[in-house]
């Protein structure tokens, strides 16, 4: 337990201790904080208390306005810092608990903190790693027989996104304009997107990077993953549908991506690891198969086994409860439109990072790698309005006699996520954005 009071339903227990960048009205410096209960611990104030063999030489990183220098120190620095924080915040440790002057300077109510992007994001990559989502979208556009493209079960599909338009939770998102072709029998038109969508995602920050030309092997991938955030990768489906052939997402994606401000360290999430999705299914043994086997015919169904560089046996999928809510200007109450879970992912973060670098691509501290839309097997777990409305063919019920197919101006979308422990939570706070009307052209 911590000497700071923490409600059992708080996202920010002693088991969590996420990192973020904050400022206050009386001190506008951007600085590193750690969330505990309803407080923020200012690490720039207590940097001298980090006396371990690694951090005693690098206390200056806690004076920086972004997490990148701390991320760059690597795995040993992160684990040592976490141990020190858990000790300093524990109920039986007097260093902070009994020093009234230090506590007054070191703790800031979260209600008084302004949160900022946690890192200087040099590069951003978005994957497409939910099998349910990829299958749903494939069925919509290609039919059941060709739902998954031939490469999907072989490698973590992804694309390079736009780092400059990644924003912190609470930043409004402007409805984009662009080219669309709603009627395939007519030329394209220009105007505001009419199919503005959400994408329920999570993302991780790269910590220690790699040198150009030197891949990160999968058995070392964990030591390069600093922590995770919630993400909403806003998408203009009508712009995307017209532009994506042959090179993929462009203006339908790069106008805004929202992340939560608190970065939950991987060490806090490891207790919630669950078995990875099966990626190699053997032949189905049944009487029909047996009869054919006697005749020398091998048949059944299987998923391909990942190539050796993508194989790992340790659990690296996490039981993170996720939800998406929507509050429109025409609504009196908030409506929950999705309940999902990160455990539905097919490709793991280790596989994503290893595949990203297998060709020698160098990643750097603060690079952001996202999961892609997280959808589960049931309609209530679909992580996009594209799926929830099945490409606009049915309404998403919001209650009060209201519905949506895609987003309206003024809609506020909030993503939350947490792991549930025994009497405590490890959560991510909120990832929120509100849609502003398109600019006039």
N, C-alpha and C positions, 0 to 999 in steps of 0.2 A: 504493500500500500504506500501511497504518497502522502506527505504531510499537506499537500495541496488537496482540498476536497474535490473529489471526482464523482459525479453522478454515475451510477451503473450504466445508464443509457448514453453517456457521453462518448463521442467518437475518440476522445483523446485521453485514454487511460495511461497509466505508467507502463503498460505493455506496448504502447504505441510510440509516442514521442516523435512525431513527424517534424520535418524541417520546413520552414517557409521564410519568405522575405517580407518584412513589414516596416511600416513607419507610423509615427503618431503626430498629432497636431502640434505638440510641443517639441518634437524632434523629427524633422522631415528626412533625416538620413534613412536610406534603405539599409536594413541590417538583418542578420540572421536570427530567427527565433525558433523556439520549439514549443509546440502546443501541449499543455497539460491541463486537463479540466477546462475551465473557462478562462484560463490565463495563457499568456505568452511569456516564455522565459527568454530574455534578451542575452544571447551568448556573447555579445560584445562586452557586456558588463562583467561576466564571470569567466572570461577567457583565461585568466591566470589560474583558475582552479583545475585546468586540464593539464595534469602533471605526468601523464603516462609517457612511456618511452618514445612514442611517435608524436603525440600532440603537444608535448612540452616544447618541441622544436618548431611547431607550426601554429601557435596560438593566434597569429596574425590573420589566419583565414577567417576568423570570426568577426573581423572588422570589415570584411568585404561586402559589397552591396548585392552580390549574387552568390549562389552556391557553387559555382564552377570551380573555384580554387580548392574548396573543401572536397568536392567530388573527385578532383584530380589526384588527391593524396592516396586514394586507393582503399582497398578492402580493410587492411589492418587499421588504418586511421578511422574508418567508419565504425568498426566494431569496438575499438578502444573508446571512442567518443560516446557511443551508446552505453557502454558499461559505466563510464563516468557519470553520465546523465542519470541513469537509473539509480546509482548510488547517491548522488547529490539530492535527488528528489524523493528518496525513500523516507518513510516515517521515522526510522531510527537513526538517521544521519543528521547531525546538528549543524554542519557547516553553513548551509543556507537557512535551515529551519529556525535557528536561534539568533541569526545575525539580522536584526530588524532593519538596520540601515541598508545592508546589501539586498535584502529581500525587497525593500521599497524601491530600490533602483532597478532591480533585475526583472521584476514581474510587471506585466502590463495586462489589463483586462482585454480579452479578445474583442470586446465591444468597442474599445478605443483604438484598435489597431486597423490600419489600412493595409490590405494585402496586395502584393505585387507579384509579377512573374518570378518564380523561384530561381530561374537560371537564364543566362544569356544563351538562347537556343540557336546554335549555329546551323544545325540541319534537323529536318523532321521527316521521318518516313512513316507511312501508314500501310499496315498489312491488311490482309483479307482472310483472317484465320478462323472464323466461325463457320463450321461446316453447315449448320442450319441456315445461317444467313446466305452463304454462297449458294446453297441449294435452292432456297426460296427465290432469290433473284434470278438464278438460272432458269427455273421453271417459268417465271414470268416472261422472260425474254427469249428463251430458246426451247422450252418444253421439257417434260420430265426425262425424256430419253437423253438429252444433252445438258442436263442441269449443271453438272460440274465439268469444267474444261479439263482436257487430258492431263494438264500439269498440276491441277489443284491438289491432288493427293500425293504428289511427289515432292513438293517444295512449298515453303511459305511465300505465297504470292504477295507482292507489295508494290508501292510506287513512292516516289519522292514527292513530298508535299511542300508547302510554302511556310518556312519558319517565321517569316516576317509578320504573318497574320495570325500567329498563335497568341491568344490573349488570356488574361487571367479572369477567373469567375467574376461576374458582375459587370463585365464590359458589354455594352449593347452591340448587337450585330445588325448591320445594315443589309436590308434585302438587296441581293445583287440583281443587276440587269445584264442581259447578254443575248446571244443568238439562240433561238429555239426553232424547232420545226414540228409544231403540234399536228399539222396536217401533212402527211407524207406525199400528198398529191399536189402540194403547193410549195413555193419557195420558202426559205426560212424567214422568220420575223425577228425584230429586236424589241426588247422591253423587259420589265421587271419579271423575275421568276414567279411563276404561278404554282410551282411544286417545290416550295422550300421545305426542307426536311431536317430531321435530327439524325444523329447516329450515336447510339449509346456505345461508348468505347472506354477502354482504359489504356494507359500508356506508361512506359518506364523511361527513366533518365539513365543514360549511359554515365558511368562513373569514370574509372580509368579507361582510357582509350587504347588504341593499338597503332603501330607504325604502318605506314602505307606499304602494302605488299605482304603484310604479316597477318594472316587470319587469326581470329580468336577461336580456339578449339572448344568444342562443346563442354568438355570437362572443366574448362576455366571460365565459362560464360557467367556463372553466378558472381564471381569476383569482379565482374565489370558492370553489374546491374545495381545501380545505387538505390532506386526506390520507385514507387508507383504513384500515379495520380489518376483522377477521373478525367474523362474527355468527352466533349460533344463536338464531333466533326460535322458541322453544319454542311448541308449539301443541297444544291439546286438541281433537282432531278431532271427537269426539262432541258436546262442548259447542258447538263452532263450527257443526256441521251443523244444530243445532236453532235457534240464535239468529241466524244471519247474514241471514236474510230479514226485513225489506227493507233494512236499513242496513249490513250487512256485519259484519266481525270486531269482537268486543267481549270478553267474558270468556274466550273460548277462546284469546285472544292476549295479554291485558294482564297476566298473572300473572308474566311473567318473560321478559327478552330479554338474552342474554349477549353481550358484545363482548370482543375481545382488548384488552390494555392498551396496546399500542404502536401509534401512529398513523404509518403509512408515508407520507411526503410524496409528492405527485404527481410531483414532479421526479425522484424515485427510480424511479418506475414508467414514465415516458415511454419509456425505451429498450426496454420490453417491449410497446409498443403494437402491435396487430395490426389488420388491416382490420375495420371494423365489419360487423355482419350486414347482408346485402342487404335493403333495405327498399323496393325498387321493382323488381319482376321484370317484364320485358317479356313480350309474348305469346310462346308457344311456337311456333316455326316448324318445321313438319313437312309431310309430303305431304298429310295430311288438312287441315291449316290452309290450305295452298296451294290445294287444290281448292275449299274454301269461300270463300277470298278472291276467287277468280275469279268466284264467284257473288255477290259483294258482301257476304258475311257475315263479320264479325269475331268470332273466338272464340279462346280459349286460356285461360291461367291467369295471374293477376297478383296481386301484393300492392299495396295502394294506396301511392302516394307520400306521405310525411309532408307536412303543410302547411308552407309556407315557414318559419314561425318555429321549426320543429323540424329543419330541414335543416342538416347540416354535413358537409363533405367530408373533414376531417382524421380520422385514426385515433384513436379514443378508447375502444377495447376493449383489454383487457390479457390477456396470456398468463400467468395466475396459476394454478399447479397447486394444486388443492384436494383434501383428503381428510378423511373422517370415520371415526373409530374408536369402538368401543364396548367397555367392560369392565364386565361385570356381576358381582354378588357370587357368582353361580354359575359364574363362568368363571375358569380358570387363566391364560388368555392374552387379550391384546387382539385384537379382530377388526376388520379394516377393512371397512366396509360401503358405502363410496362413494368413488370417485375421479372428480373432475369438474374443470372449468376455468372461470374467469371469462369466457373468450373466447366462451362459449356465449350470453352475454346478447344480447337483441334490441335493447332500448333502451339507449342510452348514458347515462352519468352527466350529461353535458352536456344531453341531452334531458330527463332527469328534472328537473334543477334549473330549466331554462328553462320547462318546462311547469308546474312547481310555482308559479312566480312570474308566469306570463303574465297572470294575472288581477289582478296587483298585490299578491299575498300577499307579506308581508315575511318573510324568513328572517334569522336572527341568528347571530353567531359561536357555534359549539358545537352548533348544530342538527345532528341526525343523520338522514341519508337513506339508506335501505337498499334493496338490490337486489331483494328477494323471493327465493324459493327458486331456487337455481341448479341446473338439471338439463341434462344433455346428451342426445345422441341415442340413447345406449345404456343398457340397464338398470343397468350398474355405475356410471353417471354420474348417476343419479337422486338428487336432493338432499333427499329426505324419505322417511320410512318409509311414509307413505301411498302413495307410488309404488313403493318397493322391495317392499312387500308387496301391492301393487295392491289397496288398500283392505281389507287384512286377509285377502285370499283365498289368499295363499301365504306360506310362511315365509321369513324372511331367515336364511340359513345363517351361523352364527357359529363353526362348527367345534366340535370336542369333542362332537358329537352334540346341540348346543344351537341354538336358533333364537329369533327374535322376530318378531312382527308390529308391535307397538308397545312402548314403553319400560316396563320394570319398575322398581319402587322399588330404589334402590341402583345403578342403571345410571349409569356415568360416560361421558359423551360428550365427545370431543375433536376439534376442527376445527383443521387446520393448513393453511397456504398459503404458497407462495413462488414467486418468479420465478427461473429459472436463467440466470445469465450465464456468461461465459467464465471459469471458475475462481472464481466467487463467486456468492452468492445475495442476493436482496433478499426477505426473508421477514417474516412477521407474528407469529412466536411461536405461541402456542396460545390457543385459545378453548375453555374446559373448564367443564363443570358436572355436578353429581351430583344425581340425583333423590331427594328426601326423601319419606317417606310423607305422605299427606294428613292434615290435622288432623281430629280427630273432631268432628262437629257434633251 
